[in-house]
Amino acid sequence: MKDTFVTSALFLSVCIIWGTTWMAMEIAVESIPPIIATGLRFLISAPCILLLAKCTGAPLCFPKGQRSFMFAVAVFYFAIPFTLMIVGEQYISSGLASIIFANMPLAVLAISMLSLGLRLVPHQLIGLTVAILCLCLILNNELDIGDNNDYSGILALVAAVAIHAVMYVFTQKYGQGIQVLTYNALPSAIAAILLLVVGSIWEQPQWHLMETHSLQAVVYLGLIASVGGIVAYFRLNQVTSPFTASLCFLIFPVVALCLDAWLNNNHLSAWSQQLLAPLFLGIVVAKLNRFPSIRALVRSK
């Protein structure tokens, strides 16, 4: 009973944290340039993750022979995709952004097929096709959601998903044995420095014009979204199966959509809402390596 409660609490925490992250990014970028906002986010989260790594005995550096990969993680897992996410939210609603990012498991499958020779069974291919088709229909149908919607926002989010998926596959190939806190600690600190330097030169931020609510959103992103989200999802993977943990990708967009509708009055059309069910079902089916046999189901009864 206790284990079930802990698992449920962790699952709910991850869904809420990931679901509210998109609104926080939207608020942060209202008065803070995107590169600077992302750099500040990691500037806040990195010391906390470094402290957690130190307290738990996790190594701070990647193992010898993988140090160059650590810098690749800093640039291509943290700096670029997280900046693209917040850039995209300048043009599209937080709810729509969350729907795009929920397709991360599909992107990982697609990249694995191309780079690792992963073979999908027929039902996975069907699920992948259905999910992608539903996503395209939703995006085509919702191009006018929000006041500042634009194709550039969708392209930024899709690029962020693609880069994250590539890095995930590369991590499976070149980063085996690296602990979660180690993976996040120094790379996020390096990303913070790079982003703040680039942002100061490129964006020339007006620090005195940054509003309180945007700064509070950045603090939320640094402490709750980055640190809390990492710890909660890591712990969730320890107490349940990876497939069950990945179901968070189906729930957090619902949280983001509800929050966007409540605060910004942005609602998906009825047709897009109907497409969410086959979209999420397609993701689930694509994630299943195999269906249980009839005999196995009978035995389980």
C-alpha positions in Angstrom: 0.0 0.0 0.0 2.8 2.4 0.9 4.7 1.6 -2.3 1.6 2.3 -4.4 1.1 5.6 -2.6 4.7 6.6 -3.2 4.6 5.6 -6.8 1.3 7.5 -7.4 2.6 10.6 -5.6 5.8 10.6 -7.7 3.8 10.1 -10.9 1.5 12.9 -10.0 4.4 15.2 -9.0 6.2 14.7 -12.3 3.0 15.3 -14.3 2.2 18.5 -12.4 5.8 19.8 -12.6 6.2 19.1 -16.3 2.7 20.4 -17.0 3.3 23.7 -15.2 6.8 24.2 -16.8 5.3 25.4 -20.1 3.3 28.2 -18.5 6.4 29.2 -16.5 8.5 29.5 -19.6 5.7 31.5 -21.3 5.7 33.9 -18.3 9.5 34.1 -18.1 10.0 35.2 -21.7 7.5 38.0 -21.3 10.2 40.4 -20.1 13.4 38.3 -20.2 15.2 37.4 -23.4 15.0 33.6 -24.1 18.8 32.9 -24.0 19.3 34.8 -20.8 16.2 33.2 -19.3 17.4 29.7 -20.0 20.9 30.6 -18.7 19.5 32.0 -15.5 17.4 28.8 -15.1 20.5 26.6 -15.2 22.4 29.1 -13.1 19.8 28.5 -10.4 19.5 24.7 -10.8 23.1 23.7 -11.4 24.4 24.5 -7.8 21.5 22.5 -6.3 22.1 19.5 -8.5 25.9 19.7 -7.8 25.1 19.7 -4.1 22.7 16.7 -4.5 25.4 14.8 -6.4 28.0 15.6 -3.7 25.6 14.5 -0.9 24.6 11.3 -2.6 28.2 10.4 -3.6 27.5 10.7 -7.3 30.6 11.6 -9.4 30.7 15.2 -10.5 32.6 14.5 -13.7 31.8 12.0 -16.5 34.1 8.9 -16.5 37.4 9.2 -18.3 37.0 8.7 -22.0 33.5 10.4 -21.9 34.6 13.9 -20.9 34.1 15.2 -24.4 30.6 13.8 -24.4 29.9 15.9 -21.2 30.4 19.1 -23.3 28.2 17.7 -26.0 25.5 17.1 -23.4 25.9 20.7 -22.1 25.4 22.2 -25.6 23.0 19.8 -27.3 21.0 18.5 -24.4 20.7 21.6 -22.2 21.8 24.9 -23.9 20.3 24.6 -27.4 17.0 22.6 -27.0 15.9 24.3 -23.8 16.5 27.7 -25.4 14.5 26.6 -28.5 11.6 25.6 -26.2 11.4 29.0 -24.6 11.9 30.7 -28.0 9.0 28.7 -29.4 6.7 29.9 -26.5 7.1 33.4 -27.9 5.0 32.3 -30.8 2.7 29.5 -29.7 0.6 28.8 -26.6 2.1 26.8 -23.7 -0.6 24.1 -24.2 0.2 23.5 -27.8 4.0 23.5 -27.0 3.4 20.8 -24.4 1.5 18.6 -27.0 4.5 18.9 -29.4 7.0 17.9 -26.7 4.8 15.0 -25.5 5.8 13.2 -28.8 9.4 12.9 -27.5 9.0 9.1 -27.1 8.1 8.8 -30.8 11.1 10.9 -31.8 13.4 8.6 -29.8 11.9 5.6 -31.6 12.4 7.2 -35.0 16.0 8.2 -34.3 16.7 4.7 -32.8 15.4 3.2 -36.1 17.7 5.4 -38.2 20.9 5.3 -36.1 20.7 2.1 -34.1 18.9 -0.1 -36.5 16.0 -0.6 -34.1 13.2 -2.7 -35.7 9.7 -1.9 -34.8 7.0 -4.5 -34.8 3.9 -3.9 -36.9 1.7 -2.5 -34.0 4.5 0.0 -33.1 4.6 1.2 -36.7 0.9 1.7 -36.7 1.0 3.5 -33.4 3.8 5.7 -34.6 1.9 6.6 -37.8 -1.4 7.3 -36.0 0.3 9.6 -33.5 2.3 11.5 -36.1 -0.8 11.9 -38.2 -2.9 13.2 -35.3 -0.2 15.6 -34.2 0.0 17.0 -37.8 -3.7 17.5 -37.9 -3.8 19.2 -34.5 -1.0 21.6 -35.5 -2.7 22.3 -38.8 -5.9 23.0 -37.0 -4.5 25.1 -34.2 -2.3 27.5 -36.1 -4.4 30.4 -34.9 -4.4 29.4 -31.2 -3.1 32.3 -29.1 -2.4 35.8 -30.1 1.2 35.4 -31.5 1.1 32.0 -33.1 3.5 31.3 -35.9 5.1 28.5 -37.8 8.5 29.5 -36.3 7.3 28.6 -32.9 6.3 25.1 -34.0 9.6 24.7 -35.8 11.5 25.7 -32.7 9.7 23.1 -30.6 10.1 20.4 -33.2 13.8 21.1 -33.4 14.1 20.9 -29.6 12.3 17.5 -29.6 14.5 16.2 -32.4 17.8 17.4 -30.8 16.7 16.0 -27.4 15.8 12.6 -29.0 19.2 12.4 -30.8 21.0 13.1 -27.5 18.9 10.5 -25.7 19.9 7.9 -28.3 23.6 9.0 -28.2 23.4 8.7 -24.4 22.2 5.1 -24.7 25.2 4.5 -27.0 28.0 6.5 -25.5 26.8 7.4 -22.0 26.2 4.0 -20.4 26.9 4.0 -16.7 26.6 7.7 -16.1 24.5 8.5 -13.1 21.5 10.8 -13.5 22.8 13.5 -11.2 26.2 13.3 -12.8 24.6 13.7 -16.2 22.8 16.8 -15.1 25.2 18.5 -12.7 28.3 19.9 -14.6 26.6 20.0 -18.1 23.9 22.3 -16.8 26.5 24.5 -15.1 28.5 24.7 -18.3 25.3 25.4 -20.3 24.4 28.3 -17.8 27.8 29.9 -18.4 27.6 29.5 -22.2 24.1 30.8 -22.4 24.7 33.9 -20.2 27.8 34.8 -22.2 26.1 34.4 -25.5 22.9 36.0 -24.3 24.7 39.0 -22.9 26.4 39.6 -26.3 23.6 38.6 -28.6 20.5 39.8 -26.7 22.1 42.7 -24.8 19.5 42.3 -22.0 18.1 45.3 -20.1 18.2 43.9 -16.6 16.3 46.8 -15.1 13.3 46.0 -17.4 12.9 42.4 -16.2 9.6 42.2 -14.4 9.2 40.4 -11.1 6.7 37.8 -12.3 9.2 36.8 -15.1 12.0 36.5 -12.6 9.8 34.4 -10.3 9.0 32.1 -13.3 12.7 31.6 -13.9 13.2 30.7 -10.3 10.4 28.2 -10.6 12.0 26.7 -13.7 15.4 26.5 -11.9 14.3 25.0 -8.6 11.0 23.2 -9.3 11.1 22.2 -13.0 14.8 21.4 -13.3 15.8 20.2 -9.8 12.4 18.9 -8.6 11.5 17.4 -12.0 14.9 15.5 -12.2 14.7 14.1 -8.7 11.0 13.1 -9.0 11.4 11.4 -12.4 14.6 9.7 -11.4 12.9 8.3 -8.2 9.8 7.3 -10.2 12.0 5.2 -12.6 13.4 3.5 -9.5 10.1 2.4 -8.1 8.2 1.5 -11.3 8.9 0.4 -14.9 10.3 2.8 -17.5 7.2 2.3 -19.6 4.9 3.4 -16.7 7.2 6.4 -15.9 7.0 7.4 -19.6 3.2 7.7 -19.4 3.9 11.1 -17.8 4.3 12.3 -21.3 0.6 11.6 -21.8 -0.6 13.4 -18.7 1.5 16.6 -18.5 0.1 18.0 -21.8 -3.4 17.8 -20.2 -2.1 19.7 -17.2 -0.6 22.3 -19.5 -3.7 22.6 -21.6 -5.9 23.1 -18.5 -3.6 25.7 -17.1 -3.4 27.6 -20.4 -7.2 27.5 -20.7 -7.6 28.8 -17.2 -5.0 31.6 -17.2 -5.0 32.6 -20.9 -8.3 31.4 -22.1 -6.7 29.5 -24.9 -8.8 26.5 -25.7 -8.2 23.7 -28.3 -10.9 23.4 -30.8 -13.4 20.5 -30.4 -11.8 18.7 -33.3 -8.3 18.9 -31.8 -9.6 17.8 -28.5 -11.0 14.7 -30.1 -7.7 14.0 -31.8 -5.9 14.0 -28.5 -7.2 10.5 -27.6 -5.9 8.7 -30.7 -2.6 10.8 -30.4 -2.0 9.6 -26.9 -3.1 6.0 -27.7 -0.7 6.0 -30.7 2.1 7.0 -28.4 1.3 4.2 -25.9 1.0 1.6 -28.7 4.3 2.7 -30.2 6.0 2.4 -26.8 4.8 -1.2 -26.3 7.5 -3.7 -27.4 4.9 -6.4 -27.6 1.4 -7.2 -26.6 0.8 -9.9 -24.0 -0.4 -13.1 -25.5 -3.8 -14.5 -24.9 -2.3 -17.4 -23.0 -0.3 -15.0 -20.8 -3.5 -13.0 -20.1 -5.4 -16.1 -19.1 -2.7 -17.2 -16.8 -2.6 -13.8 -15.1 -6.3 -14.2 -14.4 
